[in-house]
Amino acid sequence: MSGSSNWRQRLGAFIGGFDAGQHHRRLRGFRATRAHVNALIAASGPDITARARWLVRNNGYAVNAVESWAANTVGDGIKPISKIADAALKEELQRLWLTWTDEADAEGLTDFYGLQRRAAREVFIAGEVFFRIRPRRASDGLTVPLQLQMLPAEMLPLEQTGVAANGNTIRQGIEFDRIGRRVAYHFLRRHPGDSTDPGLSGEVVRLPAAEIIHVIDPVEGGQLRGVSKLAPAIVKLFLLDQYDDAELDRKKVAAMYAMFVTSPAPENPLAPPDDEDGPAGVEISPGQIVRLDPGEDVTVGQPADSGGTYELFQYRTLLQISAALGIPYPYLANDMVKGNFSNSRLALIEFRRRVSAWQHSVMVYQLCRPVYGRWMDAAVLSGALSLPRYEANRSRLLTADWLPTKWDWVDPLKDANAEIAQIEAGLKSRTQAIAERGYDAEQVDREIAAERDRERVLGLDFRRPGSPAPGVQAVPVQGDDTDQTDETEVAEDRPREAEDQS
């Protein structure tokens, strides 16, 4: 292997072409590993995850990045809109799903959309998260007998590698059959770092892959386990935190000294100490006059400033951390001062593009769709939902649009006008525009129709909510004995009165 490497180096030096592949003076210290990402995760994964969790608990920038990621990727939740054509059946299904979301968490701490948010946080911090699908008994009183239990990455030990009793291969806690399919996960019964759990430490239980949902954003082919998104920024976050602490401590120590007294007779200090155990000193008060003995001199303490480069250094370092995390600088530092409107808009568009890709390729594909499928199976089997010929039409009945939380407009008036122009030009449909805001177009249309019916009954103009409609006669309401003639005449006469006044 060493001879082959030396031969490649000599050949590269002779042919040239790619500076990145040379071994000259500038790159002599650049020794990149050729190990696969699985080997790197096995060696360093636990330390990376532990350091990432420490930073999120103790570093303001790290926790802000995690919360920003979760808020933008999930927000209020990524919600399904069924594509079932039957309106009544669709409404029944949506109502049942909405009821079940409040019961989804096996711990009872949040709803299904809260689990999505927790999943987004865990994938950012640890690179992965697991959900165990827990079927329940009918006697448990759930709308649909199904719940989800979140398991952190540490519950699946990376060192669990070998050959199972049935001949399958176990790699980093995941069991594979002979053709490479995931068939089981070997989880610890208790968290290895939770000393408050009375369970047996180190005991492993085998769970079928059909019961486990593994949410992960792989970055390399063949990758088995996740890597924290904080990994490229951990070193800079930690060192910047240390630098800030040292700078703050230096300023604090320097500011504690108000003045220094130089005396030719050290045995005769300026003032005796108030406390025998404490150092000698003198109290300073406003307007105080201090008499000095001959030869004594007083120097007022002048703590050194942080310097003009402190702010620039902080900003540049935070920009590097922002790039490493994929979080815009204003979201990372909560600093909305730097950058003009156009630059901020461009950064926001790029960030939303990344978020949208992650939402659909990771969250929707790996978590939302599998949960929706298992939920519908359990709902039909338990009798909570009646779907004719479900087994034959399962794939069609499971079809749904998963709508993330709508993006807030940067410039509402300009964005709205631009979208109206696109709809009028036929570049997009109202259905698409409404779906991008996280709503169902059919439901919105029904609400608009209901509002217009109500406005017509009340004699209002829907374009001016709350205002009387000129020339529009209110529809009499049954059971109302009030004479409607006068009301109509008044409404019809209003435009004429306005013309006379003009």
C-alpha positions in Angstrom: 0.0 0.0 0.0 2.8 2.4 0.8 4.6 1.6 -2.5 1.4 2.2 -4.4 0.9 5.6 -2.7 4.5 6.6 -3.5 4.0 5.6 -7.1 0.9 7.7 -7.4 2.7 10.7 -5.9 5.5 10.4 -8.3 3.1 10.0 -11.2 1.1 13.0 -10.1 4.2 15.2 -9.8 5.3 14.1 -13.3 2.0 14.7 -15.0 0.7 17.6 -13.0 -2.7 19.1 -13.8 -4.6 19.1 -10.4 -2.9 21.1 -7.7 -5.3 19.6 -5.2 -3.7 16.2 -5.8 -0.1 17.3 -5.6 2.2 16.8 -2.6 4.4 19.8 -2.9 5.4 22.2 -0.1 2.0 24.0 0.2 0.1 20.7 0.7 2.7 18.7 2.5 0.8 18.9 5.8 -2.6 18.2 4.2 -3.1 14.5 5.0 -6.8 13.6 4.3 -8.1 10.2 5.5 -9.4 7.7 2.9 -11.6 6.0 5.5 -15.3 5.6 4.7 -17.7 7.8 6.6 -19.0 4.7 8.5 -15.5 4.1 9.9 -15.2 7.8 10.8 -18.6 7.8 12.6 -17.7 4.6 14.5 -14.5 6.2 15.7 -15.7 9.7 16.4 -19.5 9.7 16.4 -20.2 9.5 20.1 -17.8 12.3 20.9 -19.2 14.6 18.1 -22.8 14.0 19.4 -21.8 14.6 23.0 -20.0 17.8 22.1 -22.9 19.0 20.0 -25.3 18.4 22.8 -23.0 20.3 25.2 -22.9 23.3 22.9 -26.6 23.3 22.5 -27.0 23.3 26.3 -24.4 26.0 26.9 -23.7 28.1 23.8 -26.2 30.7 22.7 -25.3 30.6 19.1 -25.7 26.8 18.9 -29.1 26.7 20.6 -30.2 29.6 18.4 -29.2 27.7 15.2 -31.0 24.6 16.3 -34.2 26.5 17.2 -34.1 28.4 13.9 -33.7 25.2 12.0 -36.6 23.5 13.7 -38.8 26.5 13.4 -38.2 26.9 9.6 -38.3 23.2 8.7 -41.3 22.3 10.7 -42.9 25.4 12.2 -46.5 24.5 13.1 -46.2 21.2 11.4 -46.0 19.5 8.0 -49.6 18.5 7.5 -51.3 16.1 5.0 -54.1 16.9 2.6 -55.7 13.8 1.3 -56.2 13.4 -2.4 -59.4 11.3 -2.0 -62.0 12.5 -4.5 -65.0 11.8 -2.3 -65.4 15.1 -0.4 -67.4 13.6 2.5 -64.9 10.7 2.9 -62.0 13.1 2.7 -63.4 15.4 5.4 -64.0 12.4 7.6 -60.5 11.2 7.2 -59.0 14.6 7.8 -61.1 15.1 11.0 -60.0 11.6 12.3 -56.3 12.4 11.5 -56.5 15.7 13.3 -58.0 14.1 16.4 -55.3 11.4 16.4 -52.4 13.9 16.1 -53.1 14.9 19.7 -52.7 11.3 20.8 -49.6 10.4 18.7 -46.9 10.9 21.3 -46.4 7.8 23.5 -45.0 10.0 26.3 -48.0 12.3 26.1 -45.9 15.5 26.0 -46.8 16.9 22.5 -48.7 16.1 19.4 -47.6 14.6 16.1 -46.4 18.0 14.8 -44.5 18.5 18.0 -42.8 15.2 17.3 -41.8 16.5 13.9 -40.2 19.5 15.6 -38.3 17.3 18.0 -37.2 15.1 15.1 -35.8 18.2 13.3 -33.9 19.3 16.4 -32.5 15.8 16.9 -31.3 15.4 13.3 -29.6 18.8 13.5 -27.9 17.9 16.8 -27.2 14.2 16.6 -27.6 13.6 12.8 -30.4 11.1 13.3 -33.3 10.1 15.4 -35.5 6.9 15.7 -39.2 6.5 16.2 -40.7 3.2 17.4 -44.2 2.5 16.2 -46.3 1.3 19.1 -49.6 -0.5 18.3 -52.1 -0.1 21.2 -55.0 -2.1 22.5 -58.6 -1.0 21.8 -59.0 -0.7 25.6 -56.5 2.1 25.7 -59.2 4.4 24.5 -57.3 6.0 21.6 -59.0 7.3 18.5 -56.7 5.1 16.4 -54.7 2.4 18.4 -51.3 3.6 17.4 -48.6 5.8 19.0 -45.0 6.9 18.4 -42.1 6.7 20.8 -39.0 8.8 20.1 -35.6 7.2 20.7 -32.4 9.3 20.6 -29.4 8.2 18.6 -27.4 7.1 21.7 -30.0 4.3 22.2 -28.6 2.4 19.2 -25.0 1.6 20.1 -22.4 2.2 17.3 -20.2 -0.6 18.7 -22.9 -3.2 18.2 -21.3 -4.9 15.2 -21.0 -8.6 14.3 -23.0 -11.6 13.1 -26.4 -12.4 14.5 -27.5 -15.9 15.5 -29.5 -16.2 12.3 -26.5 -15.4 10.2 -27.4 -11.8 9.4 -24.8 -9.1 9.6 -25.1 -6.4 12.3 -23.4 -3.1 11.5 -23.5 -0.2 14.0 -26.6 -1.6 15.7 -28.5 -2.3 12.4 -29.2 -5.9 11.3 -29.1 -6.6 7.5 -30.2 -9.7 5.7 -28.2 -11.4 3.0 -29.3 -9.0 0.3 -28.6 -5.9 2.3 -32.1 -5.1 3.6 -32.6 -3.7 7.1 -34.5 -6.3 9.1 -33.9 -5.2 12.7 -32.4 -2.7 15.1 -30.6 -3.7 18.3 -31.5 -1.0 20.8 -30.3 -0.5 24.4 -33.2 -0.8 26.9 -32.1 2.3 28.7 -30.1 5.4 27.7 -26.4 4.8 28.4 -26.1 8.3 29.9 -29.2 8.3 32.0 -28.2 7.2 35.6 -31.8 7.8 36.8 -33.2 4.9 34.8 -33.4 1.8 37.0 -33.2 -0.5 34.0 -30.3 -2.9 33.3 -27.3 -1.0 31.9 -26.1 -2.4 28.6 -29.0 -4.7 28.0 -29.9 -4.9 24.2 -33.3 -5.7 22.7 -33.9 -6.6 19.0 -36.7 -4.7 17.3 -38.0 -5.6 13.8 -37.3 -2.9 11.2 -41.0 -2.7 10.5 -41.5 -1.1 13.9 -38.7 1.5 13.5 -38.5 4.7 11.6 -35.0 6.0 11.1 -34.8 9.7 10.3 -31.4 10.6 8.9 -29.9 12.9 6.3 -27.0 10.9 4.8 -24.2 12.9 3.1 -22.3 10.0 1.5 -23.2 6.8 -0.3 -23.6 3.7 1.9 -23.8 5.8 5.1 -25.5 3.9 7.9 -25.7 6.4 10.8 -26.0 10.2 11.0 -23.5 13.0 11.7 -24.4 16.1 13.6 -24.9 19.2 11.4 -22.9 21.0 14.1 -19.8 18.9 13.3 -18.1 21.4 10.9 -18.7 24.3 13.4 -18.0 22.6 16.8 -14.4 23.7 17.0 -15.0 27.3 16.1 -18.1 27.5 18.3 -16.2 26.2 21.3 -13.1 28.3 20.8 -15.1 31.5 20.1 -17.0 30.8 23.4 -13.7 30.4 25.3 -12.4 33.6 23.7 -15.5 35.5 24.7 -15.3 34.2 28.2 -11.7 35.2 28.5 -12.3 38.6 27.1 -15.2 39.2 29.5 -13.2 37.9 32.5 -10.2 40.2 31.5 -12.5 43.2 31.4 -14.1 42.3 34.7 -10.7 41.9 36.5 -9.3 45.1 35.0 -12.4 47.1 36.0 -12.2 45.9 39.6 -9.1 48.1 40.2 -10.0 51.8 40.5 -6.5 53.2 41.4 -3.0 52.2 42.4 -1.0 53.9 45.2 2.8 54.1 45.0 4.4 54.8 48.4 8.1 55.3 49.3 7.3 53.7 52.7 5.5 50.3 52.1 5.3 49.8 55.9 3.0 52.8 56.1 0.2 52.2 53.7 -2.3 54.9 52.6 -5.1 53.4 54.6 -5.3 50.4 56.9 -7.4 47.4 55.8 -10.9 47.2 57.1 -10.6 43.4 57.4 -7.4 41.8 58.8 -7.8 38.9 56.4 -8.4 41.2 53.4 -5.9 43.3 51.3 -5.2 46.9 52.1 -7.2 49.5 50.2 -9.2 52.7 50.4 -12.9 53.2 49.7 -13.8 55.7 47.0 -16.9 57.9 47.2 -18.2 60.8 45.1 -16.5 64.1 45.8 -14.0 62.4 48.1 -10.7 64.3 49.0 -7.8 62.1 49.7 -4.7 63.5 51.4 -1.4 61.8 50.4 1.7 61.6 52.4 4.9 63.1 51.0 6.2 61.0 48.2 3.0 59.0 47.6 1.5 58.9 44.1 -1.9 57.7 42.9 -2.5 56.2 39.4 -6.1 55.8 38.2 -6.8 52.4 36.7 -7.5 52.5 33.0 -8.7 49.1 31.8 -7.6 48.3 28.2 -10.4 48.4 25.6 -11.2 45.3 23.6 -9.9 47.0 20.5 -11.4 48.0 17.2 -10.9 44.5 15.7 -13.1 42.7 18.3 -16.3 43.3 16.5 -14.9 42.5 13.1 -13.3 39.3 14.4 -16.6 38.2 15.9 -18.5 38.9 12.8 -16.1 37.1 10.5 -16.0 34.1 12.8 -19.8 34.0 13.0 -20.0 34.1 9.2 -17.8 31.0 9.0 -20.0 29.3 11.6 -23.1 30.4 9.7 -21.8 28.9 6.5 -20.8 25.6 8.2 -24.3 25.2 9.8 -26.2 26.4 6.7 -28.1 29.0 8.8 -28.2 32.6 7.7 -26.1 35.0 9.9 -29.1 37.0 11.1 -30.8 33.8 12.2 -27.7 32.5 13.9 -26.7 35.7 15.8 -30.1 37.5 16.0 -28.3 40.4 14.4 -30.7 42.1 11.9 -28.6 45.3 11.6 -25.9 44.1 9.1 -26.9 43.6 5.5 -29.4 45.6 3.4 -32.8 44.4 2.3 -31.7 42.9 -1.0 -28.9 40.9 0.5 -31.1 39.6 3.3 -33.8 38.6 0.8 -31.2 36.7 -1.3 -29.9 34.9 1.8 -33.5 34.1 2.8 -34.4 32.6 -0.6 -31.3 30.4 -0.6 -32.1 29.2 3.0 -35.7 28.4 2.1 -34.6 26.4 -0.9 -32.4 24.3 1.3 -35.1 23.9 3.9 -37.7 22.9 1.3 -35.4 20.2 -0.1 -34.8 18.8 3.4 -38.5 18.9 4.2 -39.5 16.7 1.3 -36.5 14.4 1.0 -36.1 13.7 4.7 -39.0 14.7 6.9 -41.9 13.9 4.5 -40.3 10.8 2.9 -38.8 9.2 6.0 -41.3 10.2 8.8 -44.6 11.6 7.5 -45.5 9.1 4.8 -44.6 5.9 6.8 -46.5 7.2 9.9 -49.5 8.1 7.7 -49.5 4.7 6.1 -49.4 2.8 9.4 -52.0 5.2 10.9 -54.4 4.5 8.0 -53.8 0.7 8.3 -54.6 0.9 12.0 -57.6 3.1 11.5 -59.2 0.7 9.0 -58.4 -2.5 10.9 -59.8 -1.0 14.2 -63.0 0.2 12.4 -62.3 3.8 13.2 -62.3 4.6 9.4 -64.3 2.9 6.7 -62.6 2.8 3.3 -64.2 0.5 0.6 -61.8 -2.0 -0.9 -58.9 -0.6 1.1 -56.5 -3.4 0.5 -56.8 -3.2 -3.3 -56.7 0.6 -3.4 -54.3 1.3 -0.5 -51.7 3.2 -2.6 -54.3 5.4 -4.1 -56.0 6.1 -0.8 -52.7 7.0 0.8 -52.0 9.7 -1.7 -51.7 13.1 0.0 -50.0 16.4 -0.3 -47.8 17.2 2.6 -47.9 21.0 3.2 -45.3 22.7 5.3 -46.0 25.9 7.3 -46.3 28.8 4.9 -43.4 31.2 4.5 -43.9 34.7 5.7 -43.7 37.3 3.0 -40.6 39.5 3.1 -42.5 42.4 1.3 -46.2 41.4 1.6 -47.5 43.9 -1.0 -44.9 43.2 -3.6 -45.0 39.5 -3.1 -48.8 39.4 -3.3 -48.9 41.5 -6.5 -46.2 39.3 -8.1 -48.2 36.1 -7.2 -51.4 37.6 -8.6 -49.6 38.5 -11.8 -48.3 34.9 -12.1 -51.8 33.4 -11.5 -53.4 35.8 -14.1 -50.6 35.0 -16.6 -51.2 31.2 -16.2 -47.8 30.6 -14.7 -49.3 29.0 -11.6 -52.7 28.0 -10.3 -54.6 29.2 -7.3 -54.4 25.7 -6.0 -50.6 25.8 -6.1 -50.5 29.3 -4.6 -52.7 28.3 -1.7 -50.8 25.0 -1.2 -47.5 26.9 -0.9 -49.1 28.7 2.1 -49.9 25.4 3.8 -53.6 25.3 3.1 -56.0 23.1 1.2 -57.4 24.9 -1.9 -60.8 23.1 -1.7 -61.2 24.0 2.0 -60.3 27.6 1.3 -62.8 27.8 -1.6 -65.6 26.4 0.6 -64.8 28.9 3.3 -64.9 31.8 0.7 -68.2 30.5 -0.7 -69.7 30.3 2.8 -68.5 33.9 3.6 -70.0 35.3 0.4 -73.3 33.6 1.1 -73.3 35.1 4.6 -72.5 38.5 3.2 -75.2 38.3 0.6 -77.7 37.4 3.4 -76.5 40.4 5.4 -76.3 42.8 2.5 -72.6 43.3 2.7 -69.9 43.8 0.1 -67.3 41.0 0.4 -64.6 43.4 -1.1 -65.3 45.8 1.8 -65.9 43.6 4.8 -68.4 45.1 7.2 -69.6 47.8 4.8 -73.1 47.9 3.3 -73.3 46.9 -0.4 -74.6 49.8 -2.5 -77.6 48.7 -4.6 -77.6 45.1 -3.1 -80.8 44.0 -1.5 -80.4 41.9 1.6 -82.1 38.5 1.6 -84.8 38.3 4.2 -84.0 35.9 7.0 -86.8 33.5 7.9 -88.5 34.2 11.1 -87.5 37.9 11.0 -90.6 40.1 11.1 -88.7 43.3 10.4 -89.8 45.2 7.3 -87.0 44.9 4.8 -88.5 47.5 2.3 -87.1 50.5 4.1 -83.7 48.9 4.4 -83.6 48.3 0.6 -84.8 51.7 -0.3 -82.1 53.3 1.9 -79.5 51.1 0.3 -80.7 52.1 -3.2 -80.9 55.8 -2.5 -77.3 56.1 -1.1 -75.6 56.4 -4.4 -78.0 59.1 -5.6 -77.5 61.1 -2.4 -73.8 60.9 -3.0 -74.2 62.1 -6.6 -76.4 65.1 -5.4 -73.8 66.0 -2.8 -71.1 66.0 -5.4 
